[in-house]
Each structure stands twice: as structure tokens, then as C-alpha cells.
Amino acid sequence: MAGLLYLPRLYVYHVDARAGSNTSETFKVMESKLLRLIMNPAMIATWFFGLLMIAANPELFQSGWMHVKFTCVILMSIMHMIFAKWRKNFAADQNGYSSRFYRICNEIPAVLMVIIIIMAIAKPF
């Protein structure tokens, strides 16, 4: 989760770095390592253990809150893939978005995280 909050913040700063500069190249390395070494394994583990939990307790899917939570996890995974695509664009010096765009996108995982936590703890329906 921390990676999904941090990677778009790196993009906000990367936008202001001149292509080919030392700063831009440093951001490329940071973004790549964050995605490959932390975020990808974490997403795989999340899906593995989440599906294992559902397999062990299939009755969980009879609750409405689990449907909302699962939908948010899917949306979070989609955001992960979109962030990975943007990293490739930055690596090729082909970014097409502003820092304001990345600031707004930075909030999407935070909103999804809050919904997931509320669903898992409060189980409102």
C-alpha cells in the first residue's frame, strides 16, 4: 500500500526534472526499484493470501461488505498496473502528464484504502 501512495508522489517530482538529467535518471532508478522489488511482490502476496482466505472461508463472499472490499482491491490492482505503465513512459522520457495530474492520481489509492479498511473493520452490511 505504501508503494501505491509513494510511486505517484515520485512522478510528481519526476515531471519537474529535465529529461536526461541526473535527477531524472535517479527518479527512474527509484521508481523501477520501488515497483519491481516492493510493489510487485506485495501485490502478488496480497492476491495469494486474499484468495487463500476466500478458499478457506467461502461464506465470506455472502456478505455485501466483502463484495465492496473485493471491488476496491481489484481497482487498486488496476491502479498498480496503470502506475507501472506510467513508469515505463517515464523510463522512455515520454511522460505526457502534469504534476497536478499525478497529485490527483495520488489520492485514488488513499480513498480505496480507506474504503477497504472500513469494510474490513466495520463490516457495515
N, C-alpha and C positions, 0 to 999 in steps of 0.2 A: 504494500500500500504506500509506503514511504516513497518508493520509486515513482509511482504514478503521480505523486504530488511534487516530486523534485524534478523529474525529467522536463516537464513543460516550463518549469522555472529556469532551467538551464537554457531552454530555447529562447526565453525572453531575453536573456543576456547575450546569447549567441547571435541573435538578429543584429545587435549593435556592433558586433565585431566584423571588421573588414575581411572579406574572403581572402584566404591565403595567409593571413597574419598569424603570428604566434598564438595570439589569443584564440582565434578561430580554430586553429589546429588543436589547441588544448581542450577546447569545448568538445571537439569531435571525439577525442580520446575519452573524455569523461562520460559523454553520452553513450558511447559504444560500450564501455565497461559497465556502466550502470545497467544498461539493458541486457547485455549478454551474461554478466556474472551475478546479478542480483534479481532483476525483474523477471527474466525468462524462467529461471529455476523456481522462483517464488510462485509464478502463475501456474506452472506445471504441478507443483506441490499442492497449491490451493485446489485445483481441479481434481487431483488424485484423491486427496483426503475428503473433499466435499462429496465426490461420487461414492467413495467408500462409506461415508456416513449415511448417505441415502440408501446404499445397498444393505447396510446393517439395520437401518430403521426406515423401511419404505413408507410406513404410516406418516412420516413427516410431511410427505407430499400431499397429504389430505388437508393440510392447514393452509389457509389463504396467505398467511404471513410468509410461508416458505416459497410460495409462488412469486411474491413480490421480491423477496431476497434473491431468489434464483435469477429472476429477470435482471435485477441490478448487477449481479455477478456477471451475467452474460454481457450487459452493457459495459461493465468495467473491462472485460476481456476485449471487447471491440475497441475501446479507448486505447488499451495496451497496444493493439495491432496498428491503430492509427498513429500513435506516438512512434512506433517502430518505423513506420513508413516515412514520417517526417524526419526521423534521424537519418534515414538513407538520403533524403533530399538535402539535409544539411551537409552530410558527408560528401555529396557531389557538388556542393556550393550552389544548390538550386532552390533555396528557400523562397517561397512565394508569399509568405505571410508577415504581418507586422508583429511587433512585440505586444501590442494591445490584444491582438487575436490570441496569442499564446497565454496572455494573462487571463483571458476569459475561459479558455480551454482548461486552464489550470484548476478552475473551480469545479469542473464537471466531476472528476473523481472524488472530490471532497463531499459534494452533495450525495453522490451514490454511496459513499462510505457511511454517512450519517443515516441514510435510509436503511442500509444493511444492518447497522448496529441497533437501530430502533426495532427493526423487525426481529432480530435475533434475541434481544433482551426483553422487550415489552410483549412480543407476540400478540399484537393488538386484535387479530382476527384469525 
